[in-house]
Amino acid sequence: MHWFSNLMGPNHKPTLGLKNLLKYIGPGLLVTVGFIDPGNWASNIAAGSAYGYVLLWMVTLSTIMLIVLQHNVAHLGIVTGDCLAESAVKHLPKPLARFTLGTAILATISTSLAEILGGAIALQMLFKIPIRIGSVIILALTLWLMFSNSYGRLEKLIIGFVSVIGLSFLYELTLVDVNWPAAISGWTTIIIPDGSMPIIMAVLGAVVMPHNLFLHSEIIQSRQWNLEDESVIKKQLKYEFFDTLFSMIAGWGINSAMIILAAATFFNRNFVVTELSQAQEMMIPLLGNGAAVIFAVALLFSGISSTTTAGIAGGSIFAGLFGEPYDLKDNHTKFGVAMILILATLGIFLISDPFKGLIYSQMLLSVQLPITVVLQVYLTSSEKVMGSYKNRMSTRIVLITIAVILTILNLMLLISLV
């Protein structure tokens, strides 16, 4: 039995009431943390300061793809009781499963580097703590939170962090003069300015993240009821879609707010931001010291919460290599969490330019992403894996289209770099 599959009771049957629906919200918001992380801050602020409102379409496109992908991978967890990593080991040849999960672990280390680095940058902004020392502090705090708290407590804590981040950006937007017609045009019109491809790919990698697909298939099982009852499974699938849709739209709003804030604050004054700390320093004369402090506090909360969810994802992937679910009482999970976060922290000691480290970590995620998406489409389209809940042909076509788009964008990135 899964380590947290009975948080709501093994034989609990949900009713179609608002109370039960609200209780179900949670897993989607933990996934949202992953795409409002410090890597997103770097990518979005770079996009807004360099290109204004023009690249907002990338957040819209990414979020649409994200809703489809996360909803689909959550189905895998609900129907099979296995996360994406466990399913890969069960249903793929061993060498292929190990390669796929190995690249996913590398991607998770990359994203963890960005999360920890973002938290360290926030500590530097607030308390003048050097980046490397701050990284060790964020690592220690995250490991303490993960190993000393239950999943339920972590979920509530992280949802609180997401709320603070969202409210912080709402407040920041009230301080700037936003060109809303330009923002609406940016959301709905695809334009690729010269030299913008690395930023576009960074935004894509920052929103649609490989480790989040593994994460969602794992943590959705915290909401499982009695899965032997077909009507209960169908009801849970509907609840999950509401949770995913609500959470992803919230993430779309926060990501959009980052670009809009950068466009309204920096682009109109021809300030191209190359560091997150530079963005905070520029805010002081433009928006006041209070806005700069709120910016740093929100970044700190973002770093801590996203490092925690990256740790859960990494532990899930590593445990999956052994055909096991995520369980912090198990040594494989413990080792996976600690290894991934410690290696990510060590990586920070090798980076000379923190801001570029954030940007390029997101690009690495987008390069690995098609591998995870192809794995997901294969598993969720298999009758052997999903039974009667396998993807319909229309769903399969949409998922394959998304995989093709991601692959094309990756090829465009490689060409732009060469």
KAJOPE-V639430 format. One record per helix or strand of 3 or more residues. SS is the DSSP state (A for helix, B for strand). FROM is the first residue (numbers start at 1). LEN is the number of residues. Records with the same first field share a line. If there is no record, write none. Layout:
SS: FROM-LEN + FROM-LEN
This chain:
A: 18-7 + 27-8 + 38-14 + 56-25 + 84-8 + 94-34 + 131-18 + 151-23 + 180-9 + 197-11 + 210-14 + 230-36 + 267-3 + 276-12 + 289-33 + 331-18 + 354-27 + 383-7 + 393-25
